Amino acid sequence: MAKAKQISIEDLHPGKKIDFGETVLSEKDIVDFATAFDPLDFHVNRAAAKKSFFKQLVASGPHVFNLVHRTKWIPLFGKSVICGLEITNWKFLKPVFANMPVYSTVKVVKIKPNIEKNHAVVHWRYEFKDKDGHFVQTVDAIVLHKI
C-alpha cells in the first residue's frame, strides 16, 4: 500500500470532503475487535448472535470508525494533531455485518484558526454509508491541529 500523502491544515476549508472509500469487515475482524473492546455475545458468539435482535454477528459500534480513523485519517492528518477535544453526536443508525461494504467520508464542518498560537480547531464529521447510500453511522470529532 502506498503511503498516504499528508494534507496541510492550511489547505482545509469548511465543506472540504475526503473520500476514504470502502471498508469491509470479516467475521474474524468483528470477533477480534469485539473480544478486545466490546465482548457482547452478539459481537463475539455466532450462535448467540443468531438468537439476538440482529440475527447474526454484528460489528461493535465503534469498530468502523476506529478502523477508518486509524488507517485512513491518521495517515493524512496525524502529524498535525495537538490533541482531540471532543467526540459528539455519535449515531449508530444501522448495523454493520460481516462482509458488508461501508463507504466512509470525512468533512470539515468548521475550522477556526488561531494564527498567533499557530493552531486551528477543526470540526470533522465522519459519515459512513451502506451500498445503497443509507447512513450507517455518523460522528463528529473536534480536534486541535498545529498549523
LUMVEX-377842 format. One line per field, with one value per atom (N, C-alpha, C): residue in three letters; z, y, x; atom name; residue number from 1. Coordinates in nm, 3 decimals, padded with zeros to 5 digits, always signed. Atoms other than C-alpha are relative to their C-alpha. Layout:
% LUMVEX-377842
type	c(Ala|...)
Z	c(Z|...)
Y	c(Y|...)
X	c(X|...)
atom	c(CA|...)
seq	c(NUM|...)
% end
This chain:
% LUMVEX-377842
type	c(Met|Met|Met|Ala|Ala|Ala|Lys|Lys|Lys|Ala|Ala|Ala|Lys|Lys|Lys|Gln|Gln|Gln|Ile|Ile|Ile|Ser|Ser|Ser|Ile|Ile|Ile|Glu|Glu|Glu|Asp|Asp|Asp|Leu|Leu|Leu|His|His|His|Pro|Pro|Pro|Gly|Gly|Gly|Lys|Lys|Lys|Lys|Lys|Lys|Ile|Ile|Ile|Asp|Asp|Asp|Phe|Phe|Phe|Gly|Gly|Gly|Glu|Glu|Glu|Thr|Thr|Thr|Val|Val|Val|Leu|Leu|Leu|Ser|Ser|Ser|Glu|Glu|Glu|Lys|Lys|Lys|Asp|Asp|Asp|Ile|Ile|Ile|Val|Val|Val|Asp|Asp|Asp|Phe|Phe|Phe|Ala|Ala|Ala|Thr|Thr|Thr|Ala|Ala|Ala|Phe|Phe|Phe|Asp|Asp|Asp|Pro|Pro|Pro|Leu|Leu|Leu|Asp|Asp|Asp|Phe|Phe|Phe|His|His|His|Val|Val|Val|Asn|Asn|Asn|Arg|Arg|Arg|Ala|Ala|Ala|Ala|Ala|Ala|Ala|Ala|Ala|Lys|Lys|Lys|Lys|Lys|Lys|Ser|Ser|Ser|Phe|Phe|Phe|Phe|Phe|Phe|Lys|Lys|Lys|Gln|Gln|Gln|Leu|Leu|Leu|Val|Val|Val|Ala|Ala|Ala|Ser|Ser|Ser|Gly|Gly|Gly|Pro|Pro|Pro|His|His|His|Val|Val|Val|Phe|Phe|Phe|Asn|Asn|Asn|Leu|Leu|Leu|Val|Val|Val|His|His|His|Arg|Arg|Arg|Thr|Thr|Thr|Lys|Lys|Lys|Trp|Trp|Trp|Ile|Ile|Ile|Pro|Pro|Pro|Leu|Leu|Leu|Phe|Phe|Phe|Gly|Gly|Gly|Lys|Lys|Lys|Ser|Ser|Ser|Val|Val|Val|Ile|Ile|Ile|Cys|Cys|Cys|Gly|Gly|Gly|Leu|Leu|Leu|Glu|Glu|Glu|Ile|Ile|Ile|Thr|Thr|Thr|Asn|Asn|Asn|Trp|Trp|Trp|Lys|Lys|Lys|Phe|Phe|Phe|Leu|Leu|Leu|Lys|Lys|Lys|Pro|Pro|Pro|Val|Val|Val|Phe|Phe|Phe|Ala|Ala|Ala|Asn|Asn|Asn|Met|Met|Met|Pro|Pro|Pro|Val|Val|Val|Tyr|Tyr|Tyr|Ser|Ser|Ser|Thr|Thr|Thr|Val|Val|Val|Lys|Lys|Lys|Val|Val|Val|Val|Val|Val|Lys|Lys|Lys|Ile|Ile|Ile|Lys|Lys|Lys|Pro|Pro|Pro|Asn|Asn|Asn|Ile|Ile|Ile|Glu|Glu|Glu|Lys|Lys|Lys|Asn|Asn|Asn|His|His|His|Ala|Ala|Ala|Val|Val|Val|Val|Val|Val|His|His|His|Trp|Trp|Trp|Arg|Arg|Arg|Tyr|Tyr|Tyr|Glu|Glu|Glu|Phe|Phe|Phe|Lys|Lys|Lys|Asp|Asp|Asp|Lys|Lys|Lys|Asp|Asp|Asp|Gly|Gly|Gly|His|His|His|Phe|Phe|Phe|Val|Val|Val|Gln|Gln|Gln|Thr|Thr|Thr|Val|Val|Val|Asp|Asp|Asp|Ala|Ala|Ala|Ile|Ile|Ile|Val|Val|Val|Leu|Leu|Leu|His|His|His|Lys|Lys|Lys|Ile|Ile|Ile)
Z	c(+00.000|+00.000|+00.000|+00.006|-00.091|+00.125|-00.117|+00.194|-00.034|+00.023|+00.229|+00.008|+00.000|+00.148|+00.106|-00.101|+00.440|-00.067|+00.048|+00.386|+00.101|-00.087|+00.526|+00.053|-00.060|+00.766|-00.073|+00.073|+00.573|-00.127|+00.122|+00.270|+00.025|-00.033|+00.455|+00.002|-00.006|+00.439|+00.032|-00.025|+00.555|-00.128|+00.117|+00.320|-00.068|+00.060|+00.220|+00.043|-00.028|+00.192|-00.054|+00.040|+00.176|-00.002|+00.018|+00.044|+00.040|-00.045|+00.226|-00.065|+00.073|+00.003|+00.085|-00.056|+00.104|+00.110|-00.107|+00.424|+00.014|-00.020|+00.469|+00.117|-00.116|+00.798|-00.019|+00.001|+00.806|+00.136|-00.130|+01.081|+00.100|-00.087|+01.223|+00.049|-00.040|+01.224|+00.109|-00.097|+01.410|+00.134|-00.125|+01.668|+00.069|-00.060|+01.723|+00.065|-00.057|+01.776|+00.124|-00.112|+01.999|+00.119|-00.110|+02.203|+00.082|-00.068|+02.285|+00.062|-00.042|+02.327|+00.034|-00.019|+02.339|-00.005|+00.009|+02.424|+00.032|-00.012|+02.399|-00.089|+00.073|+02.280|-00.148|+00.141|+01.955|-00.084|+00.073|+01.862|-00.008|-00.011|+01.960|-00.012|-00.003|+01.960|-00.110|+00.115|+01.631|+00.040|-00.041|+01.797|+00.079|-00.078|+02.046|-00.090|+00.091|+01.770|-00.084|+00.079|+01.569|+00.079|-00.086|+01.865|+00.043|-00.042|+01.910|-00.092|+00.081|+01.772|-00.143|+00.130|+01.481|-00.086|+00.069|+01.387|-00.062|+00.046|+01.303|+00.071|-00.060|+01.421|-00.055|+00.038|+01.417|+00.057|-00.045|+01.445|+00.119|-00.110|+01.762|-00.059|+00.051|+01.716|-00.039|+00.034|+01.731|-00.101|+00.080|+01.510|-00.132|+00.131|+01.167|+00.016|-00.024|+01.298|+00.040|-00.048|+01.481|-00.116|+00.111|+01.172|-00.102|+00.099|+00.931|+00.057|-00.063|+01.175|+00.007|-00.019|+01.244|-00.131|+00.123|+00.891|-00.113|+00.111|+00.674|+00.043|-00.043|+00.872|+00.061|-00.066|+01.090|-00.100|+00.096|+00.793|-00.071|+00.067|+00.639|+00.095|-00.089|+00.946|+00.133|-00.131|+01.240|+00.044|-00.037|+01.230|+00.042|-00.038|+01.273|+00.130|-00.118|+01.574|+00.126|-00.134|+01.904|+00.101|-00.087|+02.080|-00.051|+00.024|+02.043|+00.109|-00.096|+02.213|+00.035|-00.025|+02.176|-00.108|+00.091|+02.019|+00.033|-00.025|+01.976|-00.107|+00.097|+01.801|-00.066|+00.057|+01.757|-00.011|+00.026|+01.596|-00.071|+00.059|+01.526|-00.065|+00.070|+01.260|-00.061|+00.056|+01.103|+00.042|-00.037|+01.200|-00.116|+00.098|+01.023|+00.021|-00.005|+00.943|-00.076|+00.069|+00.819|-00.152|+00.147|+00.451|-00.061|+00.046|+00.424|-00.035|+00.034|+00.230|+00.071|-00.064|+00.424|-00.065|+00.068|+00.245|+00.095|-00.100|+00.452|-00.061|+00.033|+00.415|+00.130|-00.110|+00.647|-00.062|+00.053|+00.601|+00.106|-00.090|+00.752|+00.014|-00.026|+00.913|+00.030|-00.042|+01.065|+00.031|-00.035|+01.104|+00.059|-00.068|+01.347|+00.027|-00.019|+01.303|+00.104|-00.090|+01.568|-00.043|+00.061|+01.375|+00.106|-00.106|+01.687|+00.077|-00.075|+01.861|-00.092|+00.099|+01.539|+00.010|+00.001|+01.573|-00.054|+00.048|+01.444|+00.063|-00.045|+01.588|-00.122|+00.117|+01.322|+00.048|-00.026|+01.346|-00.121|+00.103|+01.146|+00.014|-00.003|+01.053|-00.084|+00.068|+00.969|-00.038|+00.045|+00.764|-00.060|+00.045|+00.698|-00.061|+00.071|+00.443|-00.053|+00.059|+00.312|-00.153|+00.147|-00.055|-00.067|+00.054|-00.105|+00.034|-00.035|+00.031|+00.127|-00.127|+00.361|+00.111|-00.111|+00.671|+00.091|-00.097|+00.892|+00.133|-00.120|+01.135|-00.036|+00.012|+01.183|+00.134|-00.124|+01.437|-00.031|+00.011|+01.490|+00.094|-00.081|+01.618|-00.009|-00.007|+01.730|+00.038|-00.016|+01.700|-00.008|+00.003|+01.776|-00.082|+00.092|+01.495|+00.003|+00.020|+01.460|-00.146|+00.140|+01.151|-00.027)
Y	c(-00.118|+00.000|+00.124|-00.124|+00.342|+00.083|-00.086|+00.581|+00.119|-00.113|+00.843|+00.132|-00.133|+01.198|+00.085|-00.090|+01.434|+00.116|-00.118|+01.711|+00.110|-00.113|+02.051|+00.058|-00.063|+02.208|+00.131|-00.126|+02.533|-00.020|+00.029|+02.362|-00.037|+00.038|+02.285|+00.122|-00.104|+02.486|-00.070|+00.061|+02.428|-00.056|+00.068|+02.184|-00.095|+00.091|+02.008|-00.142|+00.139|+01.639|-00.092|+00.098|+01.349|-00.137|+00.131|+01.013|-00.108|+00.108|+00.716|-00.134|+00.123|+00.457|-00.104|+00.114|+00.116|-00.069|+00.083|-00.077|-00.121|+00.122|-00.438|-00.075|+00.078|-00.627|-00.146|+00.143|-01.004|-00.040|+00.051|-01.216|+00.000|+00.002|-01.258|+00.140|-00.139|-00.880|+00.042|-00.037|-00.832|-00.065|+00.073|-01.100|+00.047|-00.043|-00.991|+00.138|-00.134|-00.623|-00.006|+00.007|-00.703|-00.076|+00.074|-00.956|+00.093|-00.093|-00.682|+00.119|-00.129|-00.385|+00.001|-00.004|-00.482|-00.142|+00.143|-00.851|-00.041|+00.040|-00.870|-00.122|+00.125|-01.204|+00.020|-00.017|-01.066|+00.053|-00.037|-00.943|-00.115|+00.099|-01.249|-00.146|+00.137|-01.558|-00.018|+00.016|-01.666|-00.060|+00.064|-01.894|+00.097|-00.098|-01.626|+00.113|-00.109|-01.365|-00.039|+00.045|-01.578|+00.013|-00.013|-01.557|+00.145|-00.141|-01.182|+00.078|-00.095|-00.886|+00.006|-00.016|-00.878|-00.125|+00.130|-01.249|-00.048|+00.038|-01.262|+00.086|-00.082|-01.131|+00.141|-00.141|-00.753|+00.067|-00.072|-00.519|+00.087|-00.094|-00.322|+00.141|-00.135|+00.038|+00.076|-00.080|+00.200|-00.065|+00.074|-00.062|+00.070|-00.060|+00.101|+00.135|-00.130|+00.449|-00.019|+00.023|+00.318|-00.040|+00.048|+00.138|+00.111|-00.106|+00.428|+00.113|-00.106|+00.685|-00.039|+00.047|+00.476|-00.022|+00.040|+00.358|+00.103|-00.094|+00.647|+00.146|-00.140|+00.972|+00.033|-00.027|+00.949|+00.011|-00.018|+00.891|+00.136|-00.131|+01.216|+00.118|-00.116|+01.439|-00.021|+00.031|+01.266|+00.085|-00.078|+01.466|+00.143|-00.136|+01.792|+00.004|+00.004|+01.678|+00.042|-00.035|+01.851|-00.085|+00.086|+01.679|-00.003|+00.005|+01.567|+00.080|-00.081|+01.794|-00.057|+00.043|+01.628|-00.097|+00.086|+01.347|+00.025|-00.030|+01.438|-00.062|+00.041|+01.332|-00.135|+00.131|+00.972|-00.076|+00.067|+00.798|-00.132|+00.133|+00.428|-00.023|-00.005|+00.427|-00.132|+00.132|+00.081|-00.092|+00.092|-00.231|-00.026|+00.040|-00.332|-00.148|+00.145|-00.702|-00.040|+00.053|-00.917|+00.008|-00.006|-00.869|+00.105|-00.110|-00.559|+00.120|-00.120|-00.274|+00.124|-00.127|+00.052|+00.106|-00.107|+00.373|+00.119|-00.105|+00.650|+00.124|-00.130|+01.017|+00.076|-00.095|+01.291|+00.138|-00.134|+01.651|+00.102|-00.112|+01.975|+00.080|-00.077|+02.132|+00.145|-00.135|+02.427|-00.004|-00.012|+02.545|+00.139|-00.127|+02.813|+00.014|-00.016|+02.911|+00.108|-00.101|+03.098|+00.017|-00.020|+03.231|+00.033|-00.038|+03.383|-00.121|+00.119|+03.044|-00.115|+00.099|+02.853|-00.132|+00.119|+02.615|+00.033|-00.015|+02.557|-00.109|+00.098|+02.389|-00.040|+00.051|+02.167|-00.091|+00.084|+02.021|-00.093|+00.102|+01.697|-00.076|+00.089|+01.496|-00.123|+00.129|+01.131|-00.050|+00.059|+00.972|-00.137|+00.138|+00.601|-00.042|+00.039|+00.469|-00.142|+00.133|+00.132|+00.012|+00.002|+00.030|+00.075|-00.072|+00.195|+00.149|-00.140|+00.529|+00.040|-00.029|+00.500|+00.012|-00.018|+00.626|-00.121|+00.106|+00.355|+00.063|-00.064|+00.586|+00.140|-00.132|+00.949|+00.034|-00.044|+01.105|+00.128|-00.126|+01.450|-00.006|-00.008|+01.498|+00.141|-00.133|+01.829|-00.023|+00.029|+01.827|+00.130|-00.114|+02.083|-00.041|+00.028|+02.089|+00.114|-00.106|+02.276|+00.042|-00.048|+02.494|+00.060)
X	c(+00.084|+00.000|+00.088|-00.077|+00.133|-00.026|+00.014|+00.196|-00.088|+00.091|-00.078|+00.076|-00.061|+00.025|-00.068|+00.054|-00.019|-00.072|+00.073|-00.273|+00.021|-00.026|-00.188|-00.130|+00.118|-00.437|-00.032|+00.021|-00.387|-00.081|+00.074|-00.545|-00.146|+00.138|-00.869|-00.091|+00.102|-01.190|-00.133|+00.131|-01.549|-00.059|+00.057|-01.716|+00.097|-00.100|-01.391|-00.033|+00.036|-01.473|+00.108|-00.100|-01.231|-00.068|+00.062|-01.350|+00.100|-00.088|-01.199|-00.035|+00.031|-01.364|-00.071|+00.073|-01.489|+00.079|-00.055|-01.426|-00.091|+00.077|-01.535|+00.062|-00.045|-01.512|-00.037|+00.030|-01.485|-00.057|+00.045|-01.641|+00.115|-00.117|-01.291|+00.033|-00.024|-01.239|-00.097|+00.104|-01.569|+00.026|-00.023|-01.495|+00.128|-00.126|-01.134|-00.013|+00.016|-01.224|-00.089|+00.094|-01.520|+00.059|-00.063|-01.322|+00.088|-00.091|-01.072|-00.073|+00.057|-01.309|-00.148|+00.145|-01.678|-00.057|+00.028|-01.725|-00.145|+00.139|-02.103|-00.024|+00.022|-02.241|-00.031|+00.038|-02.388|+00.115|-00.122|-02.037|+00.099|-00.107|-01.834|-00.045|+00.050|-02.057|-00.106|+00.088|-02.216|-00.134|+00.126|-02.477|-00.087|+00.076|-02.581|-00.050|+00.039|-02.588|-00.123|+00.115|-02.835|-00.130|+00.118|-03.076|-00.025|+00.009|-03.021|-00.094|+00.076|-03.212|+00.052|-00.064|-02.963|-00.003|+00.009|-02.993|+00.132|-00.133|-02.621|+00.104|-00.106|-02.285|-00.009|+00.005|-02.279|+00.124|-00.120|-01.981|-00.033|+00.010|-01.929|-00.015|+00.024|-02.047|+00.126|-00.120|-01.700|+00.095|-00.097|-01.533|+00.033|-00.026|-01.573|+00.069|-00.064|-01.492|+00.146|-00.137|-01.184|+00.091|-00.082|-01.056|+00.028|-00.019|-01.112|+00.085|-00.079|-00.976|+00.148|-00.138|-00.665|+00.074|-00.071|-00.588|-00.009|+00.018|-00.711|+00.015|-00.007|-00.750|+00.137|-00.128|-00.436|+00.115|-00.110|-00.201|-00.004|+00.011|-00.334|+00.022|+00.002|-00.363|+00.071|-00.055|-00.194|+00.117|-00.119|+00.129|-00.034|+00.038|-00.064|-00.082|+00.087|-00.270|+00.076|-00.048|-00.204|-00.075|+00.083|-00.494|-00.143|+00.144|-00.851|-00.069|+00.073|-01.102|-00.136|+00.137|-01.438|-00.047|+00.075|-01.638|-00.146|+00.140|-02.005|-00.088|+00.102|-02.322|+00.030|-00.028|-02.213|-00.130|+00.127|-02.508|+00.024|-00.004|-02.534|-00.137|+00.128|-02.806|-00.043|+00.028|-02.780|+00.114|-00.107|-02.589|+00.097|-00.102|-02.269|+00.026|-00.017|-02.247|+00.128|-00.118|-01.960|-00.021|-00.005|-01.870|-00.092|+00.088|-02.092|+00.087|-00.079|-01.929|-00.055|+00.034|-01.928|+00.089|-00.072|-01.830|+00.012|-00.022|-01.676|+00.061|-00.056|-01.602|+00.020|-00.012|-01.485|-00.007|+00.021|-01.585|+00.039|-00.028|-01.459|-00.129|+00.122|-01.764|+00.036|-00.041|-01.584|+00.148|-00.141|-01.227|+00.021|-00.023|-01.119|+00.150|-00.144|-00.753|+00.031|-00.056|-00.557|+00.145|-00.132|-00.257|+00.105|-00.095|-00.094|+00.051|-00.040|-00.090|+00.040|-00.043|-00.015|-00.078|+00.083|-00.307|-00.139|+00.136|-00.659|-00.086|+00.099|-00.965|-00.080|+00.072|-01.120|-00.113|+00.117|-01.469|-00.015|+00.009|-01.468|-00.131|+00.116|-01.778|+00.030|-00.015|-01.731|-00.139|+00.125|-02.007|+00.029|-00.014|-02.046|-00.132|+00.123|-02.296|+00.011|+00.003|-02.405|+00.001|-00.009|-02.402|-00.115|+00.115|-02.743|+00.002|-00.011|-02.622|-00.071|+00.066|-02.808|+00.105|-00.094|-02.631|+00.000|-00.022|-02.489|+00.041|-00.054|-02.314|+00.048|-00.062|-02.213|+00.063|-00.065|-01.980|+00.077|-00.075|-01.832|+00.120|-00.122|-01.477|+00.055|-00.061|-01.330|+00.145|-00.142|-00.951|+00.080|-00.093|-00.680|+00.121|-00.111|-00.423|+00.101|-00.099|-00.096|-00.003|-00.005|-00.064|+00.136)
atom	c(N|CA|C|N|CA|C|N|CA|C|N|CA|C|N|CA|C|N|CA|C|N|CA|C|N|CA|C|N|CA|C|N|CA|C|N|CA|C|N|CA|C|N|CA|C|N|CA|C|N|CA|C|N|CA|C|N|CA|C|N|CA|C|N|CA|C|N|CA|C|N|CA|C|N|CA|C|N|CA|C|N|CA|C|N|CA|C|N|CA|C|N|CA|C|N|CA|C|N|CA|C|N|CA|C|N|CA|C|N|CA|C|N|CA|C|N|CA|C|N|CA|C|N|CA|C|N|CA|C|N|CA|C|N|CA|C|N|CA|C|N|CA|C|N|CA|C|N|CA|C|N|CA|C|N|CA|C|N|CA|C|N|CA|C|N|CA|C|N|CA|C|N|CA|C|N|CA|C|N|CA|C|N|CA|C|N|CA|C|N|CA|C|N|CA|C|N|CA|C|N|CA|C|N|CA|C|N|CA|C|N|CA|C|N|CA|C|N|CA|C|N|CA|C|N|CA|C|N|CA|C|N|CA|C|N|CA|C|N|CA|C|N|CA|C|N|CA|C|N|CA|C|N|CA|C|N|CA|C|N|CA|C|N|CA|C|N|CA|C|N|CA|C|N|CA|C|N|CA|C|N|CA|C|N|CA|C|N|CA|C|N|CA|C|N|CA|C|N|CA|C|N|CA|C|N|CA|C|N|CA|C|N|CA|C|N|CA|C|N|CA|C|N|CA|C|N|CA|C|N|CA|C|N|CA|C|N|CA|C|N|CA|C|N|CA|C|N|CA|C|N|CA|C|N|CA|C|N|CA|C|N|CA|C|N|CA|C|N|CA|C|N|CA|C|N|CA|C|N|CA|C|N|CA|C|N|CA|C|N|CA|C|N|CA|C|N|CA|C|N|CA|C|N|CA|C|N|CA|C|N|CA|C|N|CA|C|N|CA|C|N|CA|C|N|CA|C|N|CA|C|N|CA|C|N|CA|C|N|CA|C|N|CA|C|N|CA|C|N|CA|C|N|CA|C|N|CA|C|N|CA|C|N|CA|C|N|CA|C|N|CA|C|N|CA|C|N|CA|C|N|CA|C|N|CA|C|N|CA|C|N|CA|C|N|CA|C|N|CA|C|N|CA|C|N|CA|C|N|CA|C|N|CA|C)
seq	c(1|1|1|2|2|2|3|3|3|4|4|4|5|5|5|6|6|6|7|7|7|8|8|8|9|9|9|10|10|10|11|11|11|12|12|12|13|13|13|14|14|14|15|15|15|16|16|16|17|17|17|18|18|18|19|19|19|20|20|20|21|21|21|22|22|22|23|23|23|24|24|24|25|25|25|26|26|26|27|27|27|28|28|28|29|29|29|30|30|30|31|31|31|32|32|32|33|33|33|34|34|34|35|35|35|36|36|36|37|37|37|38|38|38|39|39|39|40|40|40|41|41|41|42|42|42|43|43|43|44|44|44|45|45|45|46|46|46|47|47|47|48|48|48|49|49|49|50|50|50|51|51|51|52|52|52|53|53|53|54|54|54|55|55|55|56|56|56|57|57|57|58|58|58|59|59|59|60|60|60|61|61|61|62|62|62|63|63|63|64|64|64|65|65|65|66|66|66|67|67|67|68|68|68|69|69|69|70|70|70|71|71|71|72|72|72|73|73|73|74|74|74|75|75|75|76|76|76|77|77|77|78|78|78|79|79|79|80|80|80|81|81|81|82|82|82|83|83|83|84|84|84|85|85|85|86|86|86|87|87|87|88|88|88|89|89|89|90|90|90|91|91|91|92|92|92|93|93|93|94|94|94|95|95|95|96|96|96|97|97|97|98|98|98|99|99|99|100|100|100|101|101|101|102|102|102|103|103|103|104|104|104|105|105|105|106|106|106|107|107|107|108|108|108|109|109|109|110|110|110|111|111|111|112|112|112|113|113|113|114|114|114|115|115|115|116|116|116|117|117|117|118|118|118|119|119|119|120|120|120|121|121|121|122|122|122|123|123|123|124|124|124|125|125|125|126|126|126|127|127|127|128|128|128|129|129|129|130|130|130|131|131|131|132|132|132|133|133|133|134|134|134|135|135|135|136|136|136|137|137|137|138|138|138|139|139|139|140|140|140|141|141|141|142|142|142|143|143|143|144|144|144|145|145|145|146|146|146|147|147|147)
% end
